[in-house]
Amino acid sequence: MRNSARKQARNRAVESRLKTLEKRYNAALKTGKKDEASTALRAAVSAFDKAVKAGVVHRGTADRKKSRLSVRLAGLK
């Protein structure tokens, strides 16, 4: 039980961080600040890769989200 509770807490923290980074990226896109958005994208992509490595997020899910985020930045140009 303790093991699963510890893993659940880690998963919740990682997923919350991913959502926060996505929101920060989306906010930068809305304001039109391309350099700020690209910095936020790098942070989000790094966090997704780390989440996959920890087993919190499936590889395909992370790849799909990273792709969709980068397409939105490319459309901003």
DRENTORKOL-3810 file (N, C-alpha, C; in nm, 4 decimals):
REM DRENTORKOL-3810
@n.u->0.0829; n.v->-0.1203; n.w->0.0000; ca.u->0.0000; ca.v->0.0000; ca.w->0.0000; c.u->0.0867; c.v->0.1257; c.w->0.0000
@n.u->0.1882; n.v->0.1261; n.w->0.0834; ca.u->0.2734; ca.v->0.2454; ca.w->0.0898; c.u->0.3432; c.v->0.2690; c.w->-0.0436
@n.u->0.3817; n.v->0.1571; n.w->-0.1071; ca.u->0.4499; ca.v->0.1685; ca.w->-0.2359; c.u->0.3602; c.v->0.2348; c.w->-0.3399
@n.u->0.2365; n.v->0.1900; n.w->-0.3470; ca.u->0.1450; ca.v->0.2462; ca.w->-0.4469; c.u->0.1112; c.v->0.3910; c.w->-0.4143
@n.u->0.1011; n.v->0.4250; n.w->-0.2875; ca.u->0.0720; ca.v->0.5631; ca.w->-0.2488; c.u->0.1877; c.v->0.6545; c.w->-0.2872
@n.u->0.3086; n.v->0.6044; n.w->-0.2714; ca.u->0.4267; ca.v->0.6834; ca.w->-0.3075; c.u->0.4309; c.v->0.7054; c.w->-0.4587
@n.u->0.4030; n.v->0.6007; n.w->-0.5356; ca.u->0.4015; ca.v->0.6132; ca.w->-0.6816; c.u->0.2894; c.v->0.7047; c.w->-0.7279
@n.u->0.1735; n.v->0.6953; n.w->-0.6615; ca.u->0.0605; ca.v->0.7801; ca.w->-0.6978; c.u->0.0945; c.v->0.9274; c.w->-0.6747
@n.u->0.1611; n.v->0.9558; n.w->-0.5650; ca.u->0.1999; ca.v->1.0940; ca.w->-0.5341; c.u->0.2989; c.v->1.1465; c.w->-0.6377
@n.u->0.3934; n.v->1.0618; n.w->-0.6768; ca.u->0.4919; ca.v->1.1028; ca.w->-0.7784; c.u->0.4234; c.v->1.1270; c.w->-0.9119
@n.u->0.3340; n.v->1.0351; n.w->-0.9502; ca.u->0.2630; ca.v->1.0495; ca.w->-1.0774; c.u->0.1800; c.v->1.1775; c.w->-1.0795
@n.u->0.1114; n.v->1.2041; n.w->-0.9705; ca.u->0.0269; ca.v->1.3238; ca.w->-0.9632; c.u->0.1124; c.v->1.4494; c.w->-0.9756
@n.u->0.2270; n.v->1.4508; n.w->-0.9093; ca.u->0.3151; ca.v->1.5676; ca.w->-0.9141; c.u->0.3691; c.v->1.5895; c.w->-1.0553
@n.u->0.4095; n.v->1.4821; n.w->-1.1209; ca.u->0.4663; ca.v->1.4935; ca.w->-1.2556; c.u->0.3593; c.v->1.5394; c.w->-1.3538
@n.u->0.2395; n.v->1.4812; n.w->-1.3461; ca.u->0.1323; ca.v->1.5188; ca.w->-1.4378; c.u->0.0883; c.v->1.6635; c.w->-1.4151
@n.u->0.0885; n.v->1.7065; n.w->-1.2907; ca.u->0.0533; ca.v->1.8449; ca.w->-1.2595; c.u->0.1565; c.v->1.9403; c.w->-1.3191
@n.u->0.2831; n.v->1.9034; n.w->-1.3099; ca.u->0.3900; ca.v->1.9862; ca.w->-1.3673; c.u->0.3763; c.v->1.9950; c.w->-1.5187
@n.u->0.3424; n.v->1.8834; n.w->-1.5821; ca.u->0.3245; ca.v->1.8827; ca.w->-1.7276; c.u->0.2119; c.v->1.9775; c.w->-1.7685
@n.u->0.1014; n.v->1.9722; n.w->-1.6963; ca.u->-0.0113; ca.v->2.0596; ca.w->-1.7274; c.u->0.0264; c.v->2.2062; c.w->-1.7080
@n.u->0.1011; n.v->2.2349; n.w->-1.6018; ca.u->0.1444; ca.v->2.3716; ca.w->-1.5754; c.u->0.2338; c.v->2.4228; c.w->-1.6878
@n.u->0.3270; n.v->2.3387; n.w->-1.7330; ca.u->0.4171; ca.v->2.3799; ca.w->-1.8405; c.u->0.3414; c.v->2.4009; c.w->-1.9717
@n.u->0.2407; n.v->2.3168; n.w->-1.9967; ca.u->0.1583; ca.v->2.3349; ca.w->-2.1172; c.u->0.0821; c.v->2.4666; c.w->-2.1106
@n.u->0.0273; n.v->2.4983; n.w->-1.9937; ca.u->-0.0471; ca.v->2.6231; ca.w->-1.9777; c.u->0.0449; c.v->2.7433; c.w->-1.9961
@n.u->0.1654; n.v->2.7354; n.w->-1.9435; ca.u->0.2622; ca.v->2.8444; ca.w->-1.9578; c.u->0.2973; c.v->2.8643; c.w->-2.1053
@n.u->0.3131; n.v->2.7544; n.w->-2.1766; ca.u->0.3434; ca.v->2.7596; ca.w->-2.3197; c.u->0.2274; c.v->2.8218; c.w->-2.3973
@n.u->0.1059; n.v->2.7779; n.w->-2.3664; ca.u->-0.0124; ca.v->2.8313; ca.w->-2.4346; c.u->-0.0301; c.v->2.9806; c.w->-2.4075
@n.u->0.0011; n.v->3.0227; n.w->-2.2856; ca.u->-0.0085; ca.v->3.1653; ca.w->-2.2521; c.u->0.0927; c.v->3.2462; c.w->-2.3335
@n.u->0.2131; n.v->3.1919; n.w->-2.3492; ca.u->0.3155; ca.v->3.2613; ca.w->-2.4284; c.u->0.2739; c.v->3.2685; c.w->-2.5746
@n.u->0.2086; n.v->3.1646; n.w->-2.6251; ca.u->0.1610; ca.v->3.1661; ca.w->-2.7637; c.u->0.0530; c.v->3.2715; c.w->-2.7827
@n.u->-0.0378; n.v->3.2824; n.w->-2.6855; ca.u->-0.1482; ca.v->3.3781; ca.w->-2.6963; c.u->-0.0976; c.v->3.5217; c.w->-2.7012
@n.u->0.0074; n.v->3.5504; n.w->-2.6253; ca.u->0.0614; ca.v->3.6858; ca.w->-2.6254; c.u->0.1432; c.v->3.7135; c.w->-2.7509
@n.u->0.1813; n.v->3.6065; n.w->-2.8234; ca.u->0.2556; ca.v->3.6236; ca.w->-2.9471; c.u->0.4050; c.v->3.6391; c.w->-2.9280
@n.u->0.4542; n.v->3.6128; n.w->-2.8083; ca.u->0.5974; ca.v->3.6234; ca.w->-2.7813; c.u->0.6656; c.v->3.4936; c.w->-2.8235
@n.u->0.7261; n.v->3.4980; n.w->-2.9410; ca.u->0.7826; ca.v->3.3768; ca.w->-2.9998; c.u->0.9015; c.v->3.3233; c.w->-2.9207
@n.u->0.9894; n.v->3.4120; n.w->-2.8740; ca.u->1.1070; ca.v->3.3652; ca.w->-2.8002; c.u->1.0676; c.v->3.3057; c.w->-2.6657
@n.u->0.9701; n.v->3.3665; n.w->-2.6008; ca.u->0.9211; ca.v->3.3132; ca.w->-2.4733; c.u->0.8515; c.v->3.1788; c.w->-2.4950
@n.u->0.7775; n.v->3.1672; n.w->-2.6046; ca.u->0.7074; ca.v->3.0430; ca.w->-2.6363; c.u->0.8061; c.v->2.9307; c.w->-2.6670
@n.u->0.9135; n.v->2.9622; n.w->-2.7375; ca.u->1.0110; ca.v->2.8578; ca.w->-2.7706; c.u->1.0843; c.v->2.8096; c.w->-2.6459
@n.u->1.1097; n.v->2.9004; n.w->-2.5522; ca.u->1.1704; ca.v->2.8610; ca.w->-2.4245; c.u->1.0748; c.v->2.7709; c.w->-2.3468
@n.u->0.9473; n.v->2.8074; n.w->-2.3449; ca.u->0.8466; ca.v->2.7274; ca.w->-2.2754; c.u->0.8304; c.v->2.5915; c.w->-2.3424
@n.u->0.8417; n.v->2.5877; n.w->-2.4753; ca.u->0.8313; ca.v->2.4603; ca.w->-2.5476; c.u->0.9455; c.v->2.3678; c.w->-2.5106
@n.u->1.0663; n.v->2.4217; n.w->-2.5041; ca.u->1.1822; ca.v->2.3394; ca.w->-2.4662; c.u->1.1634; c.v->2.2797; c.w->-2.3270
@n.u->1.1117; n.v->2.3603; n.w->-2.2339; ca.u->1.0885; ca.v->2.3112; ca.w->-2.0979; c.u->0.9822; c.v->2.2020; c.w->-2.0971
@n.u->0.8763; n.v->2.2207; n.w->-2.1754; ca.u->0.7682; ca.v->2.1226; ca.w->-2.1798; c.u->0.8158; c.v->1.9916; c.w->-2.2422
@n.u->0.8909; n.v->2.0004; n.w->-2.3515; ca.u->0.9408; ca.v->1.8807; ca.w->-2.4185; c.u->1.0336; c.v->1.8033; c.w->-2.3248
@n.u->1.1187; n.v->1.8742; n.w->-2.2549; ca.u->1.2097; ca.v->1.8104; ca.w->-2.1599; c.u->1.1317; c.v->1.7399; c.w->-2.0496
@n.u->1.0285; n.v->1.8056; n.w->-1.9986; ca.u->0.9479; ca.v->1.7472; ca.w->-1.8919; c.u->0.8735; c.v->1.6236; c.w->-1.9412
@n.u->0.8227; n.v->1.6273; n.w->-2.0650; ca.u->0.7542; ca.v->1.5100; ca.w->-2.1206; c.u->0.8516; c.v->1.3934; c.w->-2.1336
@n.u->0.9728; n.v->1.4209; n.w->-2.1801; ca.u->1.0720; ca.v->1.3140; ca.w->-2.1940; c.u->1.1072; c.v->1.2528; c.w->-2.0587
@n.u->1.1200; n.v->1.3369; n.w->-1.9577; ca.u->1.1502; ca.v->1.2866; ca.w->-1.8234; c.u->1.0343; c.v->1.2054; c.w->-1.7675
@n.u->0.9112; n.v->1.2473; n.w->-1.7979; ca.u->0.7931; ca.v->1.1740; ca.w->-1.7513; c.u->0.7868; c.v->1.0361; c.w->-1.8161
@n.u->0.8250; n.v->1.0281; n.w->-1.9435; ca.u->0.8277; ca.v->0.8990; ca.w->-2.0125; c.u->0.9333; c.v->0.8100; c.w->-1.9499
@n.u->1.0485; n.v->0.8677; n.w->-1.9222; ca.u->1.1587; ca.v->0.7917; ca.w->-1.8630; c.u->1.1191; c.v->0.7355; c.w->-1.7265
@n.u->1.0392; n.v->0.8118; n.w->-1.6518; ca.u->0.9953; ca.v->0.7669; ca.w->-1.5194; c.u->0.8763; c.v->0.6723; c.w->-1.5280
@n.u->0.8177; n.v->0.6591; n.w->-1.6468; ca.u->0.7049; ca.v->0.5689; ca.w->-1.6629; c.u->0.5709; c.v->0.6299; c.w->-1.6256
@n.u->0.5656; n.v->0.7612; n.w->-1.6144; ca.u->0.4414; ca.v->0.8282; ca.w->-1.5756; c.u->0.3505; c.v->0.8458; c.w->-1.6969
@n.u->0.4101; n.v->0.8743; n.w->-1.8129; ca.u->0.3347; ca.v->0.8981; ca.w->-1.9349; c.u->0.3828; c.v->0.7998; c.w->-2.0414
@n.u->0.2912; n.v->0.7514; n.w->-2.1237; ca.u->0.3266; ca.v->0.6603; ca.w->-2.2328; c.u->0.4048; c.v->0.7359; c.w->-2.3399
@n.u->0.4980; n.v->0.6677; n.w->-2.4029; ca.u->0.5848; ca.v->0.7289; ca.w->-2.5047; c.u->0.5028; c.v->0.7926; c.w->-2.6174
@n.u->0.4020; n.v->0.7227; n.w->-2.6658; ca.u->0.3205; ca.v->0.7748; ca.w->-2.7761; c.u->0.2442; c.v->0.8999; c.w->-2.7380
@n.u->0.1931; n.v->0.9023; n.w->-2.6164; ca.u->0.1199; ca.v->1.0192; ca.w->-2.5677; c.u->0.2122; c.v->1.1405; c.w->-2.5632
@n.u->0.3314; n.v->1.1206; n.w->-2.5105; ca.u->0.4275; ca.v->1.2305; ca.w->-2.5008; c.u->0.4676; c.v->1.2789; c.w->-2.6400
@n.u->0.4924; n.v->1.1853; n.w->-2.7316; ca.u->0.5314; ca.v->1.2232; ca.w->-2.8677; c.u->0.4207; c.v->1.3020; c.w->-2.9365
@n.u->0.2961; n.v->1.2585; n.w->-2.9183; ca.u->0.1826; ca.v->1.3271; ca.w->-2.9806; c.u->0.1696; c.v->1.4692; c.w->-2.9260
@n.u->0.1803; n.v->1.4838; n.w->-2.7944; ca.u->0.1663; ca.v->1.6165; ca.w->-2.7342; c.u->0.2809; c.v->1.7083; c.w->-2.7749
@n.u->0.4026; n.v->1.6555; n.w->-2.7772; ca.u->0.5175; ca.v->1.7361; ca.w->-2.8183; c.u->0.5008; c.v->1.7823; c.w->-2.9627
@n.u->0.4531; n.v->1.6927; n.w->-3.0479; ca.u->0.4327; ca.v->1.7266; ca.w->-3.1881; c.u->0.3291; c.v->1.8373; c.w->-3.2031
@n.u->0.2179; n.v->1.8238; n.w->-3.1332; ca.u->0.1114; ca.v->1.9237; ca.w->-3.1438; c.u->0.1560; c.v->2.0593; c.w->-3.0902
@n.u->0.2365; n.v->2.0578; n.w->-2.9841; ca.u->0.2864; ca.v->2.1833; ca.w->-2.9292; c.u->0.3812; c.v->2.2513; c.w->-3.0282
@n.u->0.4694; n.v->2.1724; n.w->-3.0911; ca.u->0.5649; ca.v->2.2339; ca.w->-3.1836; c.u->0.4976; c.v->2.2822; c.w->-3.3108
@n.u->0.3909; n.v->2.2152; n.w->-3.3536; ca.u->0.3175; ca.v->2.2608; ca.w->-3.4718; c.u->0.2556; c.v->2.3977; c.w->-3.4444
@n.u->0.2058; n.v->2.4161; n.w->-3.3241; ca.u->0.1460; ca.v->2.5459; ca.w->-3.2893; c.u->0.2508; c.v->2.6572; c.w->-3.2893
@n.u->0.3727; n.v->2.6261; n.w->-3.2466; ca.u->0.4784; ca.v->2.7279; ca.w->-3.2494; c.u->0.5169; c.v->2.7598; c.w->-3.3939
@n.u->0.5216; n.v->2.6581; n.w->-3.4776; ca.u->0.5573; ca.v->2.6798; ca.w->-3.6182; c.u->0.4501; c.v->2.7653; c.w->-3.6862
@n.u->0.3263; n.v->2.7503; n.w->-3.6470; ca.u->0.2192; ca.v->2.8298; ca.w->-3.7049; c.u->0.2228; c.v->2.9752; c.w->-3.6619
@n.u->0.2946; n.v->3.0039; n.w->-3.5535; ca.u->0.3053; ca.v->3.1404; ca.w->-3.5016; c.u->0.3988; c.v->3.2255; c.w->-3.5873
@n.u->0.4929; n.v->3.1615; n.w->-3.6537; ca.u->0.5963; ca.v->3.2338; ca.w->-3.7298; c.u->0.5392; c.v->3.3185; c.w->-3.8398
END
